[in-house]
Amino acid sequence: MLHMGLGVGQMVSRAWKRAVAFGTRTHCLDTGETVEGAREALLETARVDRFGAVTAHLEPRHFSPELDEITFQNILQDAIKHWKAEGRVAVWLHVPILQSRFIPGAAAQGFTFHHAEKNQSTLALWLAKGESRLPAYATHQVGVAGE
């Protein structure tokens, strides 16, 4: 059945634009600008520290509610490949609580929880060869009282 006077070719074209592709294929929803903006934001806002690790923040302004979890996982997978090619040793991913829907996609890429605070979680991924040399999160604070 044709919809609103559209031909079969137009129907297929519209369906294709709304199709979500998996793996390395391109995500081609009508939210293409959102996808490209998120991809650029992840790579451009990430900072490299003095140890060669990358720190990325999933700011809500760059990762809108229209961005689905599978697309985020693909974006993150591409970013990880990019960072590995640059020779980075690790990735710190700061995830605000309102962006927590992206955590399963990060976990699927190998990220683990490092620590969590009031409004965000920090995930870590070791990229270099061998066992992770990332420091464990401090669970205690020791102080010395004085006069």
Secondary structure per residue as TSV (DSSP state, phi and psi in degrees):
chain	resnum	aa	ss	phi	psi
A	1	M	-	360.0	130.5
A	2	L	-	-86.3	146.0
A	3	H	S	-108.6	127.4
A	4	M	T	50.5	40.1
A	5	G	T	73.3	14.3
A	6	L	-	-84.9	143.9
A	7	G	-	-76.5	169.0
A	8	V	H	-59.9	-42.6
A	9	G	H	-60.9	-41.3
A	10	Q	H	-67.3	-37.4
A	11	M	H	-64.5	-44.0
A	12	V	H	-63.5	-42.2
A	13	S	H	-61.2	-45.3
A	14	R	H	-64.8	-41.1
A	15	A	H	-63.6	-40.2
A	16	W	H	-64.0	-40.6
A	17	K	H	-62.8	-27.8
A	18	R	H	-93.4	-5.3
A	19	A	-	-71.2	140.1
A	20	V	-	-99.5	122.6
A	21	A	-	-95.2	149.6
A	22	F	-	-112.5	170.5
A	23	G	T	69.9	-132.7
A	24	T	T	-92.4	-0.9
A	25	R	S	-74.4	160.8
A	26	T	-	-79.2	141.8
A	27	H	-	-83.1	124.0
A	28	C	-	-124.2	44.4
A	29	L	S	-72.7	170.0
A	30	D	T	-65.2	-9.4
A	31	T	T	-92.5	32.9
A	32	G	H	-54.3	-37.5
A	33	E	H	-64.7	-38.6
A	34	T	H	-62.1	-43.0
A	35	V	H	-63.8	-49.3
A	36	E	H	-64.0	-39.5
A	37	G	H	-62.3	-41.3
A	38	A	H	-67.1	-42.6
A	39	R	H	-61.0	-47.9
A	40	E	H	-63.7	-42.8
A	41	A	H	-62.2	-41.5
A	42	L	H	-62.3	-43.1
A	43	L	H	-78.3	-38.3
A	44	E	H	-80.4	-29.3
A	45	T	H	-91.2	-12.0
A	46	A	-	-67.0	139.2
A	47	R	E	-117.8	142.9
A	48	V	E	-98.2	130.4
A	49	D	-	-91.6	179.6
A	50	R	T	-69.4	-11.2
A	51	F	T	-96.7	-2.6
A	52	G	S	89.5	13.5
A	53	A	E	-96.1	154.0
A	54	V	E	-103.0	136.8
A	55	T	E	-116.2	123.6
A	56	A	E	-125.2	139.3
A	57	H	E	-114.2	129.6
A	58	L	-	-89.6	73.2
A	59	E	-	-67.9	133.6
A	60	P	T	-56.0	-29.6
A	61	R	T	-67.3	-22.8
A	62	H	T	-98.8	-20.9
A	63	F	S	-123.9	83.8
A	64	S	-	-70.5	164.3
A	65	P	T	-60.6	-21.8
A	66	E	T	-73.7	-16.7
A	67	L	S	-78.2	117.8
A	68	D	-	-84.3	165.3
A	69	E	H	-66.1	-38.3
A	70	I	H	-67.2	-41.0
A	71	T	H	-65.0	-42.1
A	72	F	H	-58.8	-43.9
A	73	Q	H	-59.0	-41.4
A	74	N	H	-65.8	-41.0
A	75	I	H	-62.1	-45.1
A	76	L	H	-64.5	-40.4
A	77	Q	H	-59.7	-44.3
A	78	D	H	-63.7	-40.6
A	79	A	H	-64.4	-41.1
A	80	I	H	-61.9	-43.4
A	81	K	H	-58.9	-42.9
A	82	H	H	-61.0	-48.1
A	83	W	H	-67.3	-36.6
A	84	K	H	-63.3	-42.9
A	85	A	H	-62.5	-30.4
A	86	E	T	-78.9	-8.0
A	87	G	T	84.9	20.4
A	88	R	-	-69.6	148.7
A	89	V	-	-95.7	-24.7
A	90	A	E	-159.7	166.1
A	91	V	E	-130.8	129.9
A	92	W	E	-104.6	122.2
A	93	L	E	-115.9	112.6
A	94	H	E	-93.5	119.0
A	95	V	E	-117.7	109.4
A	96	P	E	-62.7	152.1
A	97	I	G	-56.8	-33.8
A	98	L	G	-74.7	-9.1
A	99	Q	G	-108.3	15.1
A	100	S	G	-63.6	-14.1
A	101	R	G	-63.0	-17.2
A	102	F	G	-86.9	-8.7
A	103	I	H	-62.8	-44.0
A	104	P	H	-59.5	-36.6
A	105	G	H	-65.9	-37.5
A	106	A	H	-69.1	-40.6
A	107	A	H	-62.2	-36.4
A	108	A	H	-64.8	-22.1
A	109	Q	T	-91.8	0.3
A	110	G	T	106.9	-1.9
A	111	F	-	-67.3	147.6
A	112	T	E	-127.7	159.0
A	113	F	E	-69.4	133.6
A	114	H	E	-100.4	-52.3
A	115	H	E	-162.8	167.6
A	116	A	E	-137.3	146.2
A	117	E	-	-125.4	-166.7
A	118	K	S	-49.0	-55.0
A	119	N	S	-119.0	12.9
A	120	Q	E	-157.5	157.0
A	121	S	E	-114.5	149.3
A	122	T	E	-116.9	122.0
A	123	L	E	-106.3	153.0
A	124	A	E	-132.7	146.6
A	125	L	E	-138.7	123.6
A	126	W	E	-87.0	124.2
A	127	L	-	-101.6	-27.3
A	128	A	S	-73.0	168.0
A	129	K	S	-71.2	154.2
A	130	G	S	84.5	-174.0
A	131	E	S	-71.9	152.4
A	132	S	-	-60.1	135.1
A	133	R	-	-108.6	15.6
A	134	L	-	-69.8	139.4
A	135	P	-	-70.4	146.5
A	136	A	-	-71.1	155.5
A	137	Y	-	-76.7	141.5
A	138	A	-	-67.9	128.5
A	139	T	-	-106.2	-10.2
A	140	H	-	-137.4	155.3
A	141	Q	-	-125.4	125.4
A	142	V	-	-109.7	131.3
A	143	G	-	-131.7	163.0
A	144	V	-	-121.3	123.6
A	145	A	-	-85.2	146.9
A	146	G	-	-143.5	-179.8
A	147	E	-	-79.0	360.0
